[in-house]
Amino acid sequence: MADHKKKQQSSRAGRTRGKIKRVGGGRPRLSVFRSSKNISAQIIDDLAGKTIASASSLEKEFGKGSDTDAAAKIGKVLAERAVKAGVKDVVFDRGGYIFHGRVKALADAAREAGLNF
C-alpha cells in the first residue's frame, strides 16, 4: 500500500514540474517539501543545476515545529535570501502538495517578502 501512495505522490510532483518547465520561461523554481514534522523550501536554477537559496525548519534559528507560523517564517527568510542573491522572479513548485495550509502560508510569506510568482 505504501508503495502505491509513493508512486502517486511522485506522479503528481512530476506533472507539476512538467508544467513548470513548459511555462517557466527559464525562471528559477521555488520548490517546497513538507513532511509531518518539518518543512523546507529551496530556489533552484534548473539550467545551471544549482541551488540559489534555501531555508528549512531544521535550521537552529527556527527551532522545532512545522505549523503554518513556521512555514511563514521559512517563506520570509527564503525570500530575503533570494533577493540578496539577486533573484526576484521565480516559478512556484508545490511538489504535488495541495496549495493549502503550510504550503500556502510559505508562498504568501515569500510573496510579501519580495518574490514574484
N, CA, C and O atoms as CSV, one atom per row, in Angstrom:
chain,resi,resn,atom,element,x,y,z
A,1,MET,N,N,0.814,-1.188,0.000
A,1,MET,CA,C,0.000,0.000,0.000
A,1,MET,C,C,0.865,1.263,0.000
A,1,MET,O,O,0.556,2.221,-0.708
A,2,ALA,N,N,1.920,1.272,0.769
A,2,ALA,CA,C,2.765,2.450,0.860
A,2,ALA,C,C,3.457,2.741,-0.466
A,2,ALA,O,O,3.641,3.903,-0.827
A,3,ASP,N,N,3.839,1.697,-1.194
A,3,ASP,CA,C,4.490,1.903,-2.481
A,3,ASP,C,C,3.549,2.590,-3.457
A,3,ASP,O,O,3.970,3.445,-4.237
A,4,HIS,N,N,2.284,2.220,-3.414
A,4,HIS,CA,C,1.302,2.826,-4.304
A,4,HIS,C,C,1.147,4.320,-4.013
A,4,HIS,O,O,1.042,5.123,-4.940
A,5,LYS,N,N,1.131,4.695,-2.736
A,5,LYS,CA,C,0.994,6.101,-2.368
A,5,LYS,C,C,2.231,6.894,-2.766
A,5,LYS,O,O,2.114,8.037,-3.208
A,6,LYS,N,N,3.404,6.310,-2.618
A,6,LYS,CA,C,4.629,6.981,-3.035
A,6,LYS,C,C,4.633,7.207,-4.543
A,6,LYS,O,O,5.059,8.254,-5.030
A,7,LYS,N,N,4.150,6.208,-5.264
A,7,LYS,CA,C,4.098,6.329,-6.727
A,7,LYS,C,C,3.123,7.431,-7.137
A,7,LYS,O,O,3.409,8.198,-8.056
A,8,GLN,N,N,1.981,7.515,-6.466
A,8,GLN,CA,C,1.015,8.565,-6.765
A,8,GLN,C,C,1.592,9.947,-6.462
A,8,GLN,O,O,1.423,10.876,-7.252
A,9,GLN,N,N,2.274,10.086,-5.320
A,9,GLN,CA,C,2.883,11.360,-4.945
A,9,GLN,C,C,3.937,11.756,-5.967
A,9,GLN,O,O,4.001,12.915,-6.378
A,10,SER,N,N,4.761,10.805,-6.377
A,10,SER,CA,C,5.798,11.067,-7.368
A,10,SER,C,C,5.189,11.480,-8.701
A,10,SER,O,O,5.719,12.360,-9.379
A,11,SER,N,N,4.098,10.862,-9.076
A,11,SER,CA,C,3.413,11.188,-10.323
A,11,SER,C,C,2.848,12.607,-10.276
A,11,SER,O,O,2.957,13.349,-11.252
A,12,ARG,N,N,2.250,12.985,-9.155
A,12,ARG,CA,C,1.715,14.343,-9.015
A,12,ARG,C,C,2.833,15.375,-9.102
A,12,ARG,O,O,2.686,16.399,-9.770
A,13,ALA,N,N,3.945,15.109,-8.431
A,13,ALA,CA,C,5.073,16.034,-8.457
A,13,ALA,C,C,5.638,16.145,-9.870
A,13,ALA,O,O,5.997,17.239,-10.306
A,14,GLY,N,N,5.721,15.041,-10.582
A,14,GLY,CA,C,6.227,15.053,-11.957
A,14,GLY,C,C,5.348,15.862,-12.888
A,14,GLY,O,O,5.849,16.593,-13.742
A,15,ARG,N,N,4.034,15.734,-12.729
A,15,ARG,CA,C,3.109,16.527,-13.542
A,15,ARG,C,C,3.302,18.011,-13.273
A,15,ARG,O,O,3.326,18.820,-14.201
A,16,THR,N,N,3.439,18.364,-12.007
A,16,THR,CA,C,3.625,19.762,-11.640
A,16,THR,C,C,4.918,20.301,-12.231
A,16,THR,O,O,4.929,21.397,-12.792
A,17,ARG,N,N,5.997,19.555,-12.116
A,17,ARG,CA,C,7.286,20.020,-12.633
A,17,ARG,C,C,7.286,20.105,-14.152
A,17,ARG,O,O,7.928,20.987,-14.723
A,18,GLY,N,N,6.577,19.203,-14.809
A,18,GLY,CA,C,6.483,19.257,-16.264
A,18,GLY,C,C,5.797,20.527,-16.730
A,18,GLY,O,O,6.238,21.160,-17.689
A,19,LYS,N,N,4.718,20.901,-16.055
A,19,LYS,CA,C,4.015,22.136,-16.399
A,19,LYS,C,C,4.897,23.352,-16.139
A,19,LYS,O,O,4.902,24.302,-16.923
A,20,ILE,N,N,5.634,23.319,-15.047
A,20,ILE,CA,C,6.504,24.438,-14.703
A,20,ILE,C,C,7.581,24.626,-15.766
A,20,ILE,O,O,7.875,25.757,-16.153
A,21,LYS,N,N,8.165,23.543,-16.236
A,21,LYS,CA,C,9.214,23.656,-17.253
A,21,LYS,C,C,8.666,24.199,-18.562
A,21,LYS,O,O,9.376,24.896,-19.288
A,22,ARG,N,N,7.400,23.888,-18.876
A,22,ARG,CA,C,6.811,24.388,-20.118
A,22,ARG,C,C,6.514,25.879,-20.060
A,22,ARG,O,O,6.718,26.587,-21.047
A,23,VAL,N,N,6.040,26.363,-18.933
A,23,VAL,CA,C,5.620,27.761,-18.841
A,23,VAL,C,C,6.580,28.628,-18.029
A,23,VAL,O,O,6.356,29.833,-17.906
A,24,GLY,N,N,7.630,28.053,-17.478
A,24,GLY,CA,C,8.519,28.778,-16.581
A,24,GLY,C,C,9.365,29.839,-17.235
A,24,GLY,O,O,9.718,30.824,-16.586
A,25,GLY,N,N,9.701,29.676,-18.486
A,25,GLY,CA,C,10.500,30.685,-19.170
A,25,GLY,C,C,11.906,30.823,-18.634
A,25,GLY,O,O,12.482,31.908,-18.710
A,26,GLY,N,N,12.480,29.765,-18.095
A,26,GLY,CA,C,13.854,29.820,-17.614
A,26,GLY,C,C,14.013,30.446,-16.238
A,26,GLY,O,O,15.136,30.647,-15.775
A,27,ARG,N,N,12.898,30.758,-15.577
A,27,ARG,CA,C,12.993,31.333,-14.233
A,27,ARG,C,C,13.357,30.248,-13.225
A,27,ARG,O,O,13.032,29.079,-13.428
A,28,PRO,N,N,14.028,30.629,-12.144
A,28,PRO,CA,C,14.330,29.646,-11.099
A,28,PRO,C,C,13.040,29.102,-10.485
A,28,PRO,O,O,11.988,29.739,-10.554
A,29,ARG,N,N,13.139,27.925,-9.890
A,29,ARG,CA,C,11.982,27.218,-9.333
A,29,ARG,C,C,12.049,27.243,-7.818
A,29,ARG,O,O,13.071,26.890,-7.230
A,30,LEU,N,N,10.942,27.667,-7.174
A,30,LEU,CA,C,10.832,27.628,-5.723
A,30,LEU,C,C,10.159,26.300,-5.389
A,30,LEU,O,O,8.953,26.143,-5.575
A,31,SER,N,N,10.938,25.361,-4.901
A,31,SER,CA,C,10.461,24.016,-4.631
A,31,SER,C,C,10.192,23.843,-3.138
A,31,SER,O,O,11.011,24.220,-2.300
A,32,VAL,N,N,9.032,23.266,-2.819
A,32,VAL,CA,C,8.613,23.078,-1.426
A,32,VAL,C,C,8.595,21.592,-1.091
A,32,VAL,O,O,8.131,20.773,-1.885
A,33,PHE,N,N,9.103,21.251,0.093
A,33,PHE,CA,C,8.994,19.896,0.616
A,33,PHE,C,C,8.436,20.003,2.027
A,33,PHE,O,O,8.917,20.783,2.848
A,34,ARG,N,N,7.406,19.199,2.288
A,34,ARG,CA,C,6.867,19.189,3.644
A,34,ARG,C,C,6.724,17.742,4.105
A,34,ARG,O,O,6.379,16.846,3.335
A,35,SER,N,N,6.998,17.556,5.369
A,35,SER,CA,C,6.759,16.266,5.997
A,35,SER,C,C,5.863,16.524,7.196
A,35,SER,O,O,5.418,17.652,7.409
A,36,SER,N,N,5.601,15.504,7.968
A,36,SER,CA,C,4.733,15.707,9.124
A,36,SER,C,C,5.405,16.540,10.207
A,36,SER,O,O,4.720,17.161,11.020
A,37,LYS,N,N,6.738,16.562,10.231
A,37,LYS,CA,C,7.449,17.254,11.291
A,37,LYS,C,C,8.206,18.491,10.837
A,37,LYS,O,O,8.520,19.343,11.667
A,38,ASN,N,N,8.510,18.621,9.552
A,38,ASN,CA,C,9.329,19.725,9.062
A,38,ASN,C,C,8.818,20.217,7.721
A,38,ASN,O,O,8.019,19.559,7.055
A,39,ILE,N,N,9.300,21.387,7.347
A,39,ILE,CA,C,9.011,21.940,6.026
A,39,ILE,C,C,10.269,22.653,5.555
A,39,ILE,O,O,10.962,23.297,6.342
A,40,SER,N,N,10.555,22.532,4.274
A,40,SER,CA,C,11.720,23.201,3.720
A,40,SER,C,C,11.397,23.668,2.313
A,40,SER,O,O,10.484,23.159,1.662
A,41,ALA,N,N,12.164,24.646,1.860
A,41,ALA,CA,C,11.983,25.179,0.517
A,41,ALA,C,C,13.335,25.614,-0.009
A,41,ALA,O,O,14.215,26.020,0.750
A,42,GLN,N,N,13.486,25.522,-1.316
A,42,GLN,CA,C,14.712,25.984,-1.935
A,42,GLN,C,C,14.412,26.562,-3.305
A,42,GLN,O,O,13.454,26.167,-3.969
A,43,ILE,N,N,15.243,27.498,-3.713
A,43,ILE,CA,C,15.125,28.092,-5.035
A,43,ILE,C,C,16.234,27.488,-5.879
A,43,ILE,O,O,17.417,27.606,-5.558
A,44,ILE,N,N,15.827,26.834,-6.971
A,44,ILE,CA,C,16.738,26.049,-7.793
A,44,ILE,C,C,16.806,26.634,-9.192
A,44,ILE,O,O,15.775,26.919,-9.802
A,45,ASP,N,N,18.019,26.813,-9.700
A,45,ASP,CA,C,18.217,27.191,-11.098
A,45,ASP,C,C,18.409,25.894,-11.874
A,45,ASP,O,O,19.484,25.295,-11.835
A,46,ASP,N,N,17.362,25.461,-12.580
A,46,ASP,CA,C,17.422,24.183,-13.284
A,46,ASP,C,C,18.393,24.205,-14.459
A,46,ASP,O,O,18.954,23.169,-14.815
A,47,LEU,N,N,18.600,25.376,-15.065
A,47,LEU,CA,C,19.511,25.461,-16.204
A,47,LEU,C,C,20.952,25.220,-15.769
A,47,LEU,O,O,21.704,24.524,-16.452
A,48,ALA,N,N,21.333,25.795,-14.634
A,48,ALA,CA,C,22.690,25.610,-14.117
A,48,ALA,C,C,22.795,24.401,-13.200
A,48,ALA,O,O,23.895,23.921,-12.929
A,49,GLY,N,N,21.652,23.904,-12.718
A,49,GLY,CA,C,21.654,22.769,-11.812
A,49,GLY,C,C,22.177,23.122,-10.426
A,49,GLY,O,O,22.847,22.312,-9.786
A,50,LYS,N,N,21.868,24.346,-9.957
A,50,LYS,CA,C,22.378,24.785,-8.663
A,50,LYS,C,C,21.255,25.344,-7.803
A,50,LYS,O,O,20.265,25.874,-8.307
A,51,THR,N,N,21.432,25.212,-6.498
A,51,THR,CA,C,20.506,25.795,-5.543
A,51,THR,C,C,20.965,27.211,-5.222
A,51,THR,O,O,22.110,27.427,-4.827
A,52,ILE,N,N,20.069,28.167,-5.393
A,52,ILE,CA,C,20.398,29.573,-5.171
A,52,ILE,C,C,20.213,29.947,-3.709
A,52,ILE,O,O,21.074,30.604,-3.124
A,53,ALA,N,N,19.102,29.536,-3.114
A,53,ALA,CA,C,18.811,29.846,-1.717
A,53,ALA,C,C,17.957,28.730,-1.139
A,53,ALA,O,O,17.219,28.062,-1.864
A,54,SER,N,N,18.059,28.531,0.167
A,54,SER,CA,C,17.246,27.506,0.812
A,54,SER,C,C,16.960,27.908,2.257
A,54,SER,O,O,17.678,28.704,2.862
A,55,ALA,N,N,15.887,27.329,2.782
A,55,ALA,CA,C,15.524,27.526,4.190
A,55,ALA,C,C,14.756,26.296,4.644
A,55,ALA,O,O,14.022,25.687,3.866
A,56,SER,N,N,14.931,25.936,5.910
A,56,SER,CA,C,14.303,24.735,6.430
A,56,SER,C,C,13.975,24.905,7.906
A,56,SER,O,O,14.645,25.651,8.621
A,57,SER,N,N,12.944,24.211,8.350
A,57,SER,CA,C,12.600,24.261,9.768
A,57,SER,C,C,13.617,23.488,10.605
A,57,SER,O,O,13.551,23.526,11.834
A,58,LEU,N,N,14.540,22.798,9.977
A,58,LEU,CA,C,15.592,22.091,10.704
A,58,LEU,C,C,16.726,23.025,11.140
A,58,LEU,O,O,17.550,22.647,11.971
A,59,GLU,N,N,16.773,24.242,10.586
A,59,GLU,CA,C,17.813,25.195,10.971
A,59,GLU,C,C,17.588,25.636,12.411
A,59,GLU,O,O,16.449,25.730,12.867
A,60,LYS,N,N,18.667,25.905,13.118
A,60,LYS,CA,C,18.589,26.223,14.544
A,60,LYS,C,C,17.794,27.486,14.826
A,60,LYS,O,O,17.131,27.575,15.859
A,61,GLU,N,N,17.848,28.468,13.926
A,61,GLU,CA,C,17.166,29.739,14.185
A,61,GLU,C,C,15.646,29.615,14.218
A,61,GLU,O,O,14.976,30.478,14.787
A,62,PHE,N,N,15.091,28.569,13.625
A,62,PHE,CA,C,13.645,28.395,13.596
A,62,PHE,C,C,13.130,27.572,14.769
A,62,PHE,O,O,11.938,27.625,15.073
A,63,GLY,N,N,13.970,26.838,15.415
A,63,GLY,CA,C,13.518,25.966,16.484
A,63,GLY,C,C,12.771,24.775,15.919
A,63,GLY,O,O,12.944,24.431,14.749
A,64,LYS,N,N,11.955,24.151,16.724
A,64,LYS,CA,C,11.201,22.998,16.250
A,64,LYS,C,C,9.792,23.410,15.876
A,64,LYS,O,O,9.269,24.416,16.357
A,65,GLY,N,N,9.194,22.621,15.018
A,65,GLY,CA,C,7.809,22.871,14.649
A,65,GLY,C,C,7.631,23.010,13.159
A,65,GLY,O,O,8.532,23.446,12.442
A,66,SER,N,N,6.452,22.631,12.705
A,66,SER,CA,C,6.162,22.685,11.289
A,66,SER,C,C,4.741,23.167,11.049
A,66,SER,O,O,4.075,22.700,10.126
A,67,ASP,N,N,4.276,24.093,11.867
A,67,ASP,CA,C,2.931,24.615,11.673
A,67,ASP,C,C,2.947,25.749,10.651
A,67,ASP,O,O,3.985,26.031,10.052
A,68,THR,N,N,1.809,26.394,10.451
A,68,THR,CA,C,1.738,27.451,9.446
A,68,THR,C,C,2.591,28.657,9.819
A,68,THR,O,O,3.087,29.351,8.931
A,69,ASP,N,N,2.772,28.921,11.107
A,69,ASP,CA,C,3.634,30.030,11.518
A,69,ASP,C,C,5.086,29.760,11.139
A,69,ASP,O,O,5.781,30.651,10.652
A,70,ALA,N,N,5.540,28.536,11.362
A,70,ALA,CA,C,6.901,28.166,10.978
A,70,ALA,C,C,7.072,28.236,9.465
A,70,ALA,O,O,8.109,28.683,8.976
A,71,ALA,N,N,6.064,27.800,8.729
A,71,ALA,CA,C,6.123,27.849,7.264
A,71,ALA,C,C,6.209,29.290,6.784
A,71,ALA,O,O,6.939,29.587,5.839
A,72,ALA,N,N,5.477,30.175,7.421
A,72,ALA,CA,C,5.525,31.590,7.043
A,72,ALA,C,C,6.911,32.176,7.312
A,72,ALA,O,O,7.426,32.941,6.497
A,73,LYS,N,N,7.514,31.828,8.441
A,73,LYS,CA,C,8.867,32.312,8.749
A,73,LYS,C,C,9.863,31.810,7.708
A,73,LYS,O,O,10.741,32.558,7.278
A,74,ILE,N,N,9.731,30.561,7.307
A,74,ILE,CA,C,10.636,29.983,6.322
A,74,ILE,C,C,10.465,30.676,4.973
A,74,ILE,O,O,11.449,30.954,4.287
A,75,GLY,N,N,9.216,30.954,4.591
A,75,GLY,CA,C,8.970,31.667,3.340
A,75,GLY,C,C,9.589,33.047,3.335
A,75,GLY,O,O,10.157,33.478,2.332
A,76,LYS,N,N,9.480,33.740,4.453
A,76,LYS,CA,C,10.047,35.091,4.561
A,76,LYS,C,C,11.570,35.058,4.479
A,76,LYS,O,O,12.174,35.841,3.746
A,77,VAL,N,N,12.184,34.154,5.230
A,77,VAL,CA,C,13.644,34.052,5.233
A,77,VAL,C,C,14.160,33.624,3.860
A,77,VAL,O,O,15.172,34.139,3.387
A,78,LEU,N,N,13.465,32.683,3.224
A,78,LEU,CA,C,13.878,32.233,1.903
A,78,LEU,C,C,13.825,33.380,0.901
A,78,LEU,O,O,14.739,33.538,0.092
A,79,ALA,N,N,12.770,34.174,0.946
A,79,ALA,CA,C,12.641,35.306,0.023
A,79,ALA,C,C,13.747,36.330,0.267
A,79,ALA,O,O,14.306,36.872,-0.686
A,80,GLU,N,N,14.062,36.595,1.519
A,80,GLU,CA,C,15.145,37.534,1.832
A,80,GLU,C,C,16.478,37.031,1.301
A,80,GLU,O,O,17.260,37.807,0.752
A,81,ARG,N,N,16.744,35.740,1.460
A,81,ARG,CA,C,17.992,35.165,0.956
A,81,ARG,C,C,18.037,35.206,-0.575
A,81,ARG,O,O,19.095,35.437,-1.160
A,82,ALA,N,N,16.898,34.983,-1.218
A,82,ALA,CA,C,16.854,35.000,-2.678
A,82,ALA,C,C,17.063,36.405,-3.218
A,82,ALA,O,O,17.799,36.594,-4.186
A,83,VAL,N,N,16.422,37.392,-2.601
A,83,VAL,CA,C,16.602,38.772,-3.048
A,83,VAL,C,C,18.048,39.201,-2.852
A,83,VAL,O,O,18.611,39.913,-3.682
A,84,LYS,N,N,18.638,38.767,-1.761
A,84,LYS,CA,C,20.050,39.068,-1.507
A,84,LYS,C,C,20.942,38.440,-2.580
A,84,LYS,O,O,21.981,39.001,-2.928
A,85,ALA,N,N,20.542,37.280,-3.104
A,85,ALA,CA,C,21.301,36.604,-4.160
A,85,ALA,C,C,20.957,37.142,-5.551
A,85,ALA,O,O,21.555,36.722,-6.542
A,86,GLY,N,N,19.996,38.068,-5.628
A,86,GLY,CA,C,19.667,38.692,-6.905
A,86,GLY,C,C,18.529,38.043,-7.669
A,86,GLY,O,O,18.411,38.238,-8.879
A,87,VAL,N,N,17.694,37.277,-6.993
A,87,VAL,CA,C,16.569,36.610,-7.652
A,87,VAL,C,C,15.270,37.197,-7.114
A,87,VAL,O,O,15.040,37.215,-5.905
A,88,LYS,N,N,14.417,37.681,-8.029
A,88,LYS,CA,C,13.110,38.201,-7.616
A,88,LYS,C,C,11.969,37.424,-8.261
A,88,LYS,O,O,10.923,37.241,-7.640
A,89,ASP,N,N,12.154,36.968,-9.489
A,89,ASP,CA,C,11.103,36.254,-10.220
A,89,ASP,C,C,11.373,34.758,-10.189
A,89,ASP,O,O,12.439,34.305,-10.608
A,90,VAL,N,N,10.412,33.996,-9.695
A,90,VAL,CA,C,10.536,32.543,-9.613
A,90,VAL,C,C,9.239,31.890,-10.089
A,90,VAL,O,O,8.232,32.562,-10.310
A,91,VAL,N,N,9.285,30.582,-10.240
A,91,VAL,CA,C,8.111,29.770,-10.531
A,91,VAL,C,C,7.876,28.901,-9.307
A,91,VAL,O,O,8.812,28.290,-8.791
A,92,PHE,N,N,6.628,28.840,-8.835
A,92,PHE,CA,C,6.325,28.097,-7.615
A,92,PHE,C,C,6.072,26.630,-7.939
A,92,PHE,O,O,5.204,26.307,-8.750
A,93,ASP,N,N,6.830,25.747,-7.305
A,93,ASP,CA,C,6.685,24.305,-7.464
A,93,ASP,C,C,6.171,23.738,-6.143
A,93,ASP,O,O,6.933,23.580,-5.189
A,94,ARG,N,N,4.886,23.437,-6.095
A,94,ARG,CA,C,4.294,22.936,-4.858
A,94,ARG,C,C,4.610,21.468,-4.636
A,94,ARG,O,O,4.258,20.923,-3.590
A,95,GLY,N,N,5.258,20.814,-5.580
A,95,GLY,CA,C,5.735,19.450,-5.411
A,95,GLY,C,C,4.653,18.409,-5.249
A,95,GLY,O,O,4.874,17.389,-4.597
A,96,GLY,N,N,3.485,18.639,-5.829
A,96,GLY,CA,C,2.413,17.663,-5.713
A,96,GLY,C,C,1.554,17.827,-4.480
A,96,GLY,O,O,0.561,17.117,-4.320
A,97,TYR,N,N,1.921,18.762,-3.594
A,97,TYR,CA,C,1.120,19.016,-2.399
A,97,TYR,C,C,-0.032,19.954,-2.764
A,97,TYR,O,O,0.087,20.739,-3.704
A,98,ILE,N,N,-1.122,19.880,-2.044
A,98,ILE,CA,C,-2.249,20.773,-2.250
A,98,ILE,C,C,-1.846,22.174,-1.783
A,98,ILE,O,O,-1.195,22.327,-0.750
A,99,PHE,N,N,-2.236,23.191,-2.552
A,99,PHE,CA,C,-1.911,24.574,-2.193
A,99,PHE,C,C,-2.854,25.026,-1.087
A,99,PHE,O,O,-3.839,25.722,-1.332
A,100,HIS,N,N,-2.532,24.616,0.130
A,100,HIS,CA,C,-3.389,24.861,1.281
A,100,HIS,C,C,-2.545,24.717,2.531
A,100,HIS,O,O,-1.574,23.961,2.530
A,101,GLY,N,N,-2.885,25.409,3.577
A,101,GLY,CA,C,-2.206,25.246,4.860
A,101,GLY,C,C,-0.775,25.734,4.848
A,101,GLY,O,O,-0.508,26.897,4.543
A,102,ARG,N,N,0.144,24.844,5.182
A,102,ARG,CA,C,1.552,25.218,5.308
A,102,ARG,C,C,2.159,25.659,3.990
A,102,ARG,O,O,2.961,26.592,3.958
A,103,VAL,N,N,1.786,24.995,2.896
A,103,VAL,CA,C,2.337,25.350,1.584
A,103,VAL,C,C,1.871,26.752,1.194
A,103,VAL,O,O,2.658,27.550,0.685
A,104,LYS,N,N,0.611,27.047,1.430
A,104,LYS,CA,C,0.064,28.368,1.108
A,104,LYS,C,C,0.683,29.440,2.000
A,104,LYS,O,O,0.984,30.535,1.525
A,105,ALA,N,N,0.876,29.143,3.282
A,105,ALA,CA,C,1.483,30.102,4.203
A,105,ALA,C,C,2.901,30.446,3.766
A,105,ALA,O,O,3.298,31.611,3.803
A,106,LEU,N,N,3.658,29.446,3.355
A,106,LEU,CA,C,5.017,29.673,2.873
A,106,LEU,C,C,5.004,30.549,1.625
A,106,LEU,O,O,5.794,31.487,1.520
A,107,ALA,N,N,4.116,30.252,0.682
A,107,ALA,CA,C,4.038,31.016,-0.563
A,107,ALA,C,C,3.633,32.466,-0.304
A,107,ALA,O,O,4.225,33.382,-0.874
A,108,ASP,N,N,2.640,32.682,0.542
A,108,ASP,CA,C,2.177,34.033,0.836
A,108,ASP,C,C,3.273,34.851,1.508
A,108,ASP,O,O,3.458,36.022,1.176
A,109,ALA,N,N,3.992,34.261,2.437
A,109,ALA,CA,C,5.075,34.963,3.122
A,109,ALA,C,C,6.204,35.291,2.160
A,109,ALA,O,O,6.802,36.361,2.267
A,110,ALA,N,N,6.511,34.408,1.231
A,110,ALA,CA,C,7.565,34.666,0.248
A,110,ALA,C,C,7.159,35.811,-0.678
A,110,ALA,O,O,7.992,36.637,-1.052
A,111,ARG,N,N,5.886,35.859,-1.044
A,111,ARG,CA,C,5.397,36.963,-1.886
A,111,ARG,C,C,5.506,38.290,-1.150
A,111,ARG,O,O,5.955,39.286,-1.717
A,112,GLU,N,N,5.096,38.301,0.107
A,112,GLU,CA,C,5.144,39.536,0.899
A,112,GLU,C,C,6.581,40.030,1.082
A,112,GLU,O,O,6.820,41.234,1.172
A,113,ALA,N,N,7.524,39.108,1.137
A,113,ALA,CA,C,8.923,39.477,1.374
A,113,ALA,C,C,9.656,39.857,0.092
A,113,ALA,O,O,10.836,40.204,0.144
A,114,GLY,N,N,8.977,39.800,-1.073
A,114,GLY,CA,C,9.617,40.330,-2.274
A,114,GLY,C,C,9.745,39.409,-3.458
A,114,GLY,O,O,10.242,39.845,-4.497
A,115,LEU,N,N,9.328,38.160,-3.369
A,115,LEU,CA,C,9.404,37.277,-4.532
A,115,LEU,C,C,8.165,37.437,-5.405
A,115,LEU,O,O,7.065,37.651,-4.896
A,116,ASN,N,N,8.344,37.335,-6.707
A,116,ASN,CA,C,7.237,37.424,-7.658
A,116,ASN,C,C,6.999,36.071,-8.291
A,116,ASN,O,O,7.894,35.505,-8.917
A,117,PHE,N,N,5.785,35.549,-8.128
A,117,PHE,CA,C,5.363,34.319,-8.803
A,117,PHE,C,C,3.859,34.260,-8.823
A,117,PHE,O,O,3.285,33.304,-9.345
